[in-house]
Amino acid sequence: MAAAAKSATAWPAEEVALPAADEILNMRGALLGWYAAHKRDLPWRATRDPYRIWVSEIMLQQTRVAAVLEHYRLFLAAFPTVEALAAVSEPEVLAVWSGLGYYRRARMLHRAAKVVVEELAGAIPNTAEGLRALPGVGAYTAAAVASIAFSEPVAVVDGNVERVLARVAGWSAAEAGFATRVRTFADTLVHPERPGDFNQGMMELGATVCLPRAPLCLGCPWQPWCRTRGEHAVPVRRVQQRQHGARVVWLRGSGLKEQVRLVQRAADASLMAGMWELPVYEPIAGESPEFTVRHAITVTNHVVEVYVARTGRSRRVEGEWVLVSELAQRALTGLTRKVLRRVGCMT
Ligand code: SF4
């Protein structure tokens, strides 16, 4: 196959015909042209700094772009270089990451920054293979950073890219060899000279046009080559669970001495290990909550009634007292931060 960036596994041409070599060239051109005209203006697209691209890719895992933007800005303001990140403690990293969720990502990013500084003299690996060896860097992130920051011609394959290519080729995820086919197709398509733009174009196409439920085929640069054009069923995401609970904002003191009761999650908890949160609360009969908040964590929608109280009442609440003025330095769970902002304890 002409101009393929990687040969990958042999393709069973009699079973599945890939586009011909000249069509591959046309598909690349169409995607790059569309991407140049339609790409969203995002801060990590204005840099080739591998550290900044790496941070963005880790933050974007399982998180919407809109939710990442402000955290990305704050994180890079606090830790502008890999050396700055490696130099601080884990709680400091978690405090800045707080609210973005999936805290294991922050821990692994911090650990990887230490490896880069202490074992690689501060040089971030410039190949996908080298990046893959860092803690918390999977195949997708390694390919994204290597192609965008270092122009290595490796294809990224995530759920979005998989969906786009499956629709273009007309494949079902239930077919044998689906993952290998998608990987081979992606490796064949990736632009050998502009892999970073090409990969970002593919991700952008999946995120904004070839949408999971209703693809916008009329605006798609690959419509001429697509075998399904919106007629292809793809698996729908898992249905969200709903869970109800109650938390308390338990306060004492006033002014600079005002404190709030917080509980630290277990170090071996499967979610948000070591983070601080508001205590669980059992309301007294007839007691009404101040307000209710909704908060999504992985596949669960939490509906939480929030009670606000001050010491002096005959209740004992677990946890320890934390100065309200020092909350910003704590690694708080996203729900806790949301509630504390709502009651005016944080900005
Ligand atoms: S034509 Fe439609 S289904 Fe095909 S890749 Fe484009 S948006 Fe997706």
Residues whose N, C-alpha, C, O or C-beta is under 5 A from the ligand:
A	BS01	SF4	V164 R167 V168 V209 C210 P215 L216 C217 C220 W222 Q223 C226 R229 G230
